Amino acid sequence: MPRPVAALLAIAVLAACASPGPDPQPAEELVLLDQGLTPEERAILHFTPQGTEIMPASWLASLRVGPTSETRLMDPAVLGRYRFITPAPDPVRNPDNFPLGFAVHAHKGPGGPPSGVRMVGFTCAACHTGQINHKGKAILIEGGSAMHDAVAFQRRMAEAMVLTAELGWKRERFLDEVMRREAWPGGREALAKSFDNAVERILVRKPLEDRLTVVPEGHGRLDALQRIANQLLGENLIRPDNEQVRDAPVSFPPVWDIWLFDWVQYNASVRQPMVRNVGEALGVRARTRFLDDAGHPIGPPTVWDTSVLVRDVDRIERTLHKLRPPPWPAEILGAVDPALAEQGRVAFASRCAACHGIQVIRGTGGAPEWHVPVIPLARIGTDPNAARGFAGRTYDASALGFRERIGGAEALRVVTERVKERAYDQLVPPASAEERAALDGFGRDNLVRAPCGYKARPLIGIWATAPFLHNGSVPSLHDMLSPDRPATFVVGDREFDPEKVGYRSDRLEFGTLFDTSMPGNSNQGHWFRDTRGPGVIGPALSDGERRAIIAYLKVATEETYPRRMVDRPGRAACEGEPGWASR
């Protein structure tokens, strides 16, 4: 069909999918907790770019929503509906007044817009900064779990771009405004061509995006590892057959203390900090150029050129070393009974610390290292999709020089290693061996694996990270420690329940319905029950034990937390066993 008709049909579908719900309850006061960061260090986390590129900053600032609305897409009233956090004005670091976690840098290639154009993309804080509302106050949780619905926002952004391209008066006004904000290299005609090409890509990709969406990701979740694979080995290689369904959304994890962990990701699959960060940046649209304009593979070393800013990534990582778990704000959420918390500390030590205690590895030299044990799927009983998908899926990466189909773990290991080494080579001056080891993070090797389980991390500050389990399928700590859990609940409401320790989950007007019967959304496992069965890890907790453990987890600190020394562990469950995910 002619493009205008196809575009208008796409607009109708995009608008239906992207219409936001009502605004959440507004907060009258923003509260910052003492998490060990100076104001400058907070700003580093919030606005330092890592090299990801959504679109030119002048475009995003100029887009308006709807066919007739004058409201800008980046208006705080619009962004609040998607649960993005509006920061305090900062004309130096954030002159466009973008939400927290949107960072701007000057484009240098490879490919894409002309060199020097200001590009906006996500930085780590977009997904790893939380906000808890209670009685008119908003508590910012640095390094916490974001509640935004990035997919719905992406659809709204696509809708705004398509409408702008197809409605002549909107298109002319948009081009004029962009040119006022930033002198586009090549002038207005070059800008129009670049914008039209971007809209065309949106329309071409929409049917594939619809096919890939099997389990809605929604508020506070993304199928992170599959999105990285699809971006790198599918979209960037122009291989739609490589893009596989997203059926394992996971919550945005808190990032305090992770620099101490021996393995990261929910399935404990990645060991090296720089590889973790480069992989994340590539998955949220750091620019690559694996193919030339004719679609032919580009040879090394330029095939590994990307827009990832490794020194900025390292700056963010080192700032996270100073981040501390959030202290319970008793003056807002209520005081904790010290006697009850002490009972909880004793109960936690006997019932939970074997997996969730701090396990300091002996003989690690200068930098401390905490072992995070991997609990096998057969033992923990939680939804297996994330671990199985990462271990079982394969991809055709022959354009990158791989002779056979490659698994996700090996693809992530090889691609991130070559990308980061190429980036180190292009630093001015090129990174020395000593600097490379420091950028990698304590000289750790690039190891990527696919064990059949999930890691058990220390739970200091866990009170601020609802909903729980890796896939966000349990709304509160109370439900997490109970023998039964809600089959459905609302996610997206920021109002906090300090008794159950989780967000309110009963008001559909402030969020969306989470259905635990869907594959990928299971709330099973990690049970405390008096019966035997899959995922039962201990006998049922009494009401008193449950209340005491919750009280302790509100106020737990590294000084009061269970800790022991351990030898460096061996392989995790199923590590190195090819084919376990298909058994």
C-alpha positions in Angstrom: 0.0 0.0 0.0 1.2 3.6 -0.4 3.3 4.8 2.4 0.9 7.5 3.7 -1.9 4.9 4.2 0.5 2.4 5.8 1.9 5.2 8.0 -1.6 6.3 9.2 -2.5 2.7 10.0 0.7 2.4 12.0 -0.1 5.7 13.8 -3.5 4.3 14.9 -1.9 1.2 16.3 1.0 3.1 18.0 -1.5 5.5 19.5 -3.6 2.7 20.9 -0.5 1.0 22.4 1.1 4.1 23.7 -1.7 5.9 25.4 -0.7 6.4 29.0 -2.8 6.0 32.1 -3.5 8.9 34.5 -0.8 10.7 36.3 0.4 9.1 39.5 -0.2 10.9 42.8 2.1 13.9 42.8 4.7 14.3 45.5 5.2 17.7 47.1 8.7 17.2 48.4 11.8 15.4 47.2 13.8 13.7 49.9 17.5 12.6 49.4 18.9 9.9 51.6 22.5 9.6 52.8 23.9 7.0 50.4 27.6 8.1 50.6 27.5 10.4 47.6 28.3 14.1 47.2 26.1 16.3 45.0 28.8 16.1 42.3 28.8 12.3 42.5 25.1 12.1 42.2 25.3 14.3 39.1 27.9 11.9 37.7 25.5 9.0 38.0 22.6 11.0 36.7 24.0 12.6 33.6 27.4 11.1 32.5 26.9 9.6 29.0 27.9 6.1 28.2 27.6 6.5 24.4 24.1 5.3 23.8 22.1 7.1 21.1 18.3 7.3 20.9 18.2 10.3 18.6 19.6 13.8 18.3 18.8 15.7 21.5 17.3 18.6 19.5 14.8 16.2 18.0 13.7 14.7 21.3 13.3 18.2 22.8 11.2 19.3 19.8 8.8 16.4 19.5 5.1 17.0 20.5 2.5 14.3 21.4 -0.7 13.6 19.5 -1.9 14.9 16.2 -3.0 18.4 17.5 -1.5 18.7 21.0 1.0 21.5 21.8 2.4 19.4 24.7 6.0 18.3 24.3 6.8 14.6 24.6 9.4 15.5 27.2 7.0 17.6 29.4 7.3 16.4 33.0 3.5 15.8 33.0 3.9 13.3 30.1 7.0 11.7 31.5 5.4 11.2 34.9 2.9 8.9 33.4 5.7 6.6 32.3 7.3 7.0 35.8 10.4 8.7 34.6 12.0 10.9 37.3 12.2 14.7 36.7 15.4 16.1 38.3 16.0 19.5 39.7 17.0 22.1 37.1 20.6 21.8 36.1 21.4 24.1 33.1 25.0 23.0 32.9 24.7 19.2 33.0 21.1 19.0 31.7 20.3 22.1 29.6 17.4 20.3 27.8 15.7 19.4 31.1 15.5 15.7 30.2 14.5 13.1 32.8 17.1 11.7 35.1 19.2 9.1 33.3 18.9 10.7 29.8 22.5 11.8 28.9 23.8 13.8 26.0 27.1 13.6 24.1 28.6 14.8 20.8 28.4 12.1 18.1 31.7 10.9 16.8 30.7 7.8 14.9 30.7 5.2 13.6 28.0 6.1 11.0 24.8 7.8 12.0 24.4 11.6 12.0 27.1 14.0 11.1 30.0 14.3 13.6 29.4 16.7 16.4 25.6 16.4 16.5 24.4 16.3 20.2 22.9 12.8 20.7 20.7 11.8 23.7 20.7 8.2 25.1 20.1 6.3 28.3 22.8 6.2 31.0 22.8 3.8 33.9 20.7 6.0 36.2 17.7 5.7 33.9 17.0 2.1 35.0 18.9 2.1 38.3 17.4 5.0 40.2 14.2 4.4 42.2 11.5 6.7 43.7 9.3 5.9 46.6 6.3 8.1 47.4 4.7 8.3 50.8 2.2 10.8 52.0 3.2 13.5 49.6 7.0 13.0 49.9 9.1 11.4 47.1 12.2 9.5 48.3 15.0 9.2 45.7 16.8 5.8 45.9 20.2 6.2 44.2 21.1 2.9 42.5 17.6 1.5 43.1 15.1 -0.1 40.8 13.4 2.2 38.4 9.6 2.0 37.9 9.4 3.4 34.4 7.7 1.7 31.5 10.4 2.2 28.9 8.6 0.2 26.2 5.4 2.3 26.4 7.4 5.4 26.3 9.3 4.1 23.2 6.0 3.5 21.5 4.8 7.0 22.4 8.1 8.4 21.0 7.6 6.4 17.8 4.0 7.7 17.5 5.2 11.3 17.9 7.8 10.8 15.2 5.5 9.2 12.7 2.8 11.8 13.3 5.3 14.6 12.8 6.6 13.1 9.6 3.1 12.6 8.1 1.3 15.8 9.1 2.8 18.6 7.0 2.3 21.4 9.4 3.8 19.4 12.3 6.8 18.4 10.1 7.5 22.0 9.1 7.3 23.3 12.6 9.5 20.5 13.9 12.2 21.1 11.3 12.1 24.9 12.1 12.5 24.2 15.8 15.3 21.8 15.5 17.2 24.2 13.3 16.7 26.9 16.0 18.1 24.6 18.7 21.1 23.3 16.7 22.5 24.2 13.3 22.2 20.9 11.4 25.3 20.1 9.2 24.1 20.4 5.6 21.2 22.6 6.5 17.4 22.0 6.6 17.2 19.7 3.6 19.8 17.3 5.1 17.9 17.4 8.4 14.6 16.5 6.7 16.2 13.6 4.9 17.8 12.3 8.1 14.5 12.6 10.0 12.5 10.9 7.2 15.0 8.0 7.2 14.6 7.5 10.9 10.8 7.4 10.6 11.0 4.9 7.8 13.1 2.6 10.0 10.4 2.8 12.7 7.7 1.7 10.3 9.8 -1.1 8.9 10.6 -2.5 12.4 7.2 -2.2 13.9 5.9 -5.6 12.6 9.0 -7.4 13.9 8.7 -5.6 17.3 5.1 -6.8 17.5 6.1 -10.4 16.9 8.9 -10.3 19.4 6.7 -9.1 22.3 5.4 -12.3 23.9 5.4 -11.3 27.6 4.7 -7.6 28.3 7.7 -6.0 30.0 5.8 -3.0 31.5 6.7 -1.0 34.6 10.1 -1.6 36.0 11.2 -4.5 33.8 13.0 -5.4 30.5 14.1 -8.7 29.0 17.6 -7.3 29.3 19.8 -10.1 28.0 17.6 -10.9 25.1 17.4 -7.3 24.1 21.2 -7.1 24.0 21.3 -10.2 21.8 18.6 -9.0 19.5 20.2 -5.6 19.2 23.7 -6.8 18.5 23.0 -10.0 16.5 19.7 -9.1 14.9 19.1 -5.4 14.2 22.7 -4.4 14.0 23.5 -7.3 11.6 20.2 -6.8 9.7 19.3 -10.3 10.5 15.7 -10.3 11.7 15.8 -14.2 11.8 18.3 -13.8 14.7 15.9 -11.7 16.8 14.1 -14.0 19.3 11.0 -13.5 21.3 11.2 -11.6 24.6 9.6 -13.9 27.1 11.7 -13.3 30.3 11.4 -9.8 31.6 13.5 -9.1 34.7 13.3 -6.2 37.2 15.9 -3.5 37.2 18.3 -4.7 39.9 19.8 -2.4 42.6 23.4 -1.6 41.9 24.9 -0.8 45.3 27.6 -3.3 46.2 27.6 -5.0 42.8 31.2 -4.0 42.2 32.1 -6.4 45.0 30.3 -9.4 43.5 32.3 -12.1 41.8 29.5 -12.5 39.1 26.7 -10.2 38.0 23.4 -10.4 36.1 20.5 -12.3 37.7 21.9 -15.6 36.3 25.4 -14.8 37.5 26.6 -14.9 33.9 29.1 -12.0 33.6 32.3 -11.6 35.7 34.1 -8.4 34.4 32.7 -4.9 35.2 33.6 -3.4 31.8 32.1 -6.3 29.8 28.9 -5.9 31.9 28.7 -2.2 31.2 29.7 -2.4 27.5 27.1 -5.1 26.9 24.5 -3.0 28.6 25.4 0.1 26.5 25.3 -2.0 23.3 21.9 -3.3 24.2 20.4 0.1 24.7 21.6 1.5 21.4 25.2 2.4 21.5 26.0 2.8 17.8 27.8 0.1 15.9 28.7 -0.4 12.2 29.1 -4.1 11.5 28.1 -3.7 7.8 28.8 -1.3 5.1 26.2 0.7 3.2 25.7 -2.3 0.8 25.1 -4.7 3.7 28.5 -6.4 3.4 30.6 -7.2 6.5 33.3 -4.7 7.4 36.6 -6.3 8.3 38.6 -5.8 11.5 39.5 -3.7 13.2 36.9 -1.1 12.2 34.1 -3.6 12.5 34.4 -3.2 16.2 34.1 0.6 16.2 31.2 1.8 18.5 30.0 4.9 20.2 30.6 3.4 23.7 32.5 5.9 25.9 34.7 3.6 27.9 36.3 6.3 30.1 32.9 7.7 31.0 31.6 4.2 31.7 34.6 3.7 34.0 33.8 7.0 35.7 30.3 5.9 36.4 31.5 2.5 37.7 34.0 4.0 40.1 31.4 6.4 41.4 29.2 3.4 42.2 32.0 2.1 44.4 31.1 4.9 46.8 27.3 4.3 46.7 25.8 2.8 49.9 22.5 1.1 50.3 19.7 3.4 51.3 19.0 3.8 55.0 15.4 3.3 56.2 13.9 6.9 56.6 12.2 6.4 59.9 11.0 10.0 60.0 8.9 9.4 56.8 8.1 5.7 56.8 7.9 5.1 60.6 10.3 4.0 63.3 11.4 0.3 63.5 11.2 -1.4 66.9 14.9 -2.2 67.8 13.9 -5.3 69.8 11.9 -6.7 66.9 14.7 -5.9 64.5 17.1 -7.8 66.8 14.8 -10.8 66.8 14.8 -10.5 63.0 18.6 -10.4 62.8 18.8 -13.7 64.7 16.1 -15.3 62.6 17.7 -14.0 59.3 21.1 -15.4 60.4 19.6 -18.9 60.9 17.0 -18.9 58.1 18.4 -16.8 55.2 22.2 -16.1 55.6 23.4 -19.4 54.2 22.5 -18.0 50.7 22.1 -14.3 51.3 24.9 -13.6 53.7 28.0 -11.7 52.7 30.6 -14.3 51.6 34.1 -12.7 51.4 36.4 -14.7 49.2 39.8 -15.3 50.8 43.0 -14.3 49.0 41.7 -11.7 46.6 44.5 -9.2 47.2 43.8 -5.5 47.4 40.2 -5.4 46.3 37.6 -7.3 48.4 35.3 -9.7 46.5 32.0 -11.2 47.6 30.9 -14.5 46.3 27.2 -14.6 45.3 26.1 -18.3 45.2 24.1 -19.6 42.2 21.0 -21.5 43.4 20.0 -24.2 40.9 16.6 -23.8 39.2 15.6 -27.2 40.6 16.2 -25.9 44.1 15.0 -22.3 43.9 11.9 -23.1 41.7 11.5 -19.6 40.4 10.6 -18.8 36.8 13.2 -20.4 34.6 12.8 -18.4 31.3 15.6 -15.9 31.8 18.2 -18.6 32.6 17.0 -21.0 30.0 16.7 -18.5 27.2 20.3 -17.2 27.7 21.7 -20.7 27.8 19.6 -22.3 25.0 19.3 -19.8 22.2 21.8 -19.6 19.3 22.5 -17.0 16.5 24.0 -16.8 13.1 26.9 -14.3 13.5 28.8 -15.3 10.3 29.1 -11.6 9.3 31.3 -11.2 12.4 33.5 -14.1 11.5 31.9 -16.9 13.4 31.8 -20.1 11.4 29.0 -21.8 13.3 25.9 -20.7 15.2 26.9 -19.1 18.5 25.2 -19.2 21.9 24.3 -16.0 23.8 27.1 -16.4 26.4 29.9 -16.9 23.8 28.5 -14.1 21.6 28.4 -11.7 24.5 31.9 -12.6 25.6 33.6 -12.3 22.2 31.8 -9.2 20.9 32.2 -7.2 24.1 35.9 -8.2 24.4 36.6 -7.0 20.8 34.5 -3.8 21.2 36.2 -2.8 24.4 39.7 -3.6 23.2 39.1 -1.5 20.1 37.8 1.3 22.2 40.9 1.1 24.4 43.1 1.2 21.2 41.3 4.4 20.1 41.8 6.3 23.4 44.2 9.2 23.2 46.8 8.1 24.0 45.9 4.4 23.6 45.4 2.7 26.9 48.4 1.0 28.4 48.3 -2.5 29.8 48.0 -1.1 33.3 45.1 1.2 32.3 43.3 -1.6 30.5 43.4 -3.8 33.6 42.1 -0.9 35.7 39.3 -0.1 33.2 38.4 -3.8 33.1 37.9 -3.7 36.9 40.6 -5.1 39.2 42.1 -6.9 36.2 39.3 -9.4 36.0 39.2 -11.8 33.0 36.3 -11.5 30.6 34.4 -14.6 31.6 30.8 -15.2 30.5 28.8 -18.4 31.4 25.2 -19.7 31.4 24.5 -21.6 34.7 21.1 -23.2 35.4 20.1 -20.9 38.3 20.0 -17.5 39.8 22.4 -15.7 42.2 21.5 -15.0 45.8 22.9 -11.5 46.6 23.2 -9.8 50.0 19.9 -8.1 50.9 21.1 -4.8 52.6 18.8 -2.1 51.3 16.4 -4.7 49.8 13.4 -2.8 51.4 13.7 -0.2 48.7 13.6 -2.5 45.6 10.1 -3.9 45.3 8.6 -5.9 43.6 10.6 -9.0 44.3 12.1 -12.1 42.7 14.2 -11.6 39.6 11.1 -11.1 37.4 9.3 -8.7 39.8 6.4 -11.2 40.4 6.0 -10.6 44.1 4.7 -7.2 45.2 6.0 -7.0 48.8 8.4 -8.5 51.3 5.4 -9.6 53.3 4.2 -11.6 50.3 7.7 -12.8 49.6 7.9 -14.5 53.1 4.4 -15.8 53.1 3.2 -19.3 52.1 0.9 -17.8 49.5 1.2 -14.8 47.1 -1.1 -12.7 45.0 -1.9 -14.3 41.6 -2.4 -10.8 40.1 -1.5 -7.3 41.3 -1.0 -3.8 40.0 2.5 -2.6 39.2 3.4 1.0 38.5 2.0 2.7 41.6 4.7 4.6 43.5 2.9 4.9 46.8 4.8 2.9 49.4 3.3 0.5 52.0 5.8 0.6 54.9 4.1 -2.3 56.7 4.2 -4.8 53.8 7.3 -3.2 52.4 6.3 -2.7 48.8 4.4 -0.4 46.5 0.6 -0.3 46.8 -0.7 -2.8 44.3 -4.5 -2.5 44.4 -5.2 0.7 42.4 -5.4 -0.1 38.7 -5.8 3.6 37.8 -2.1 4.1 38.8 -0.6 1.2 37.0 -1.1 -2.0 35.0 -2.1 -5.5 35.9 0.6 -8.1 36.5 -0.6 -11.6 35.7 1.6 -14.3 37.3 0.0 -17.1 35.2 1.9 -15.9 32.1 5.1 -17.8 31.3 8.0 -15.5 32.4 5.8 -14.0 35.1 5.7 -17.0 37.5 5.7 -16.1 41.2 6.6 -19.6 42.3 9.6 -20.7 44.2 11.7 -19.5 47.1 8.9 -20.7 49.4 8.8 -21.0 53.1 6.3 -23.8 53.7 5.7 -26.8 55.9 5.2 -29.0 52.8 7.7 -30.4 50.4 7.8 -29.5 46.8 9.7 -27.6 44.1 11.1 -24.3 45.3 10.5 -24.9 49.0 13.6 -23.7 50.7 12.5 -23.9 54.4 9.7 -24.4 56.8 6.9 -21.8 57.1 7.7 -18.6 59.0 5.4 -17.7 61.8 3.7 -14.3 61.7 6.1 -13.1 64.4 9.2 -14.4 62.5 8.0 -12.8 59.3 7.4 -9.4 61.0 10.8 -9.6 62.7 12.8 -10.4 59.6 11.1 -7.6 57.7 11.9 -5.2 60.6 15.6 -6.3 60.4 15.7 -5.9 56.6 14.5 -2.3 57.0 17.5 -1.4 59.1 20.2 -3.9 58.1 23.7 -2.4 57.5 26.9 -3.9 56.5 28.1 -3.7 60.1 25.1 -5.8 61.4 24.8 -8.2 58.5 25.9 -11.8 58.6 29.4 -12.3 57.1 31.8 -15.2 56.7 35.0 -16.0 54.8 34.9 -18.5 52.0 37.4 -20.1 49.6 37.0 -19.2 45.9 34.2 -21.5 44.7 34.2 -23.8 41.8 31.8 -24.0 38.9 28.2 -23.1 39.3 25.4 -25.6 38.6 25.3 -26.7 35.0 28.2 -24.4 34.0 30.0 -25.9 31.0 27.2 -28.4 30.3 26.1 -27.7 26.8 22.4 -28.3 26.1 21.2 -28.2 29.7 18.6 -25.6 28.8 16.9 -27.9 26.3 16.7 -30.9 28.6 
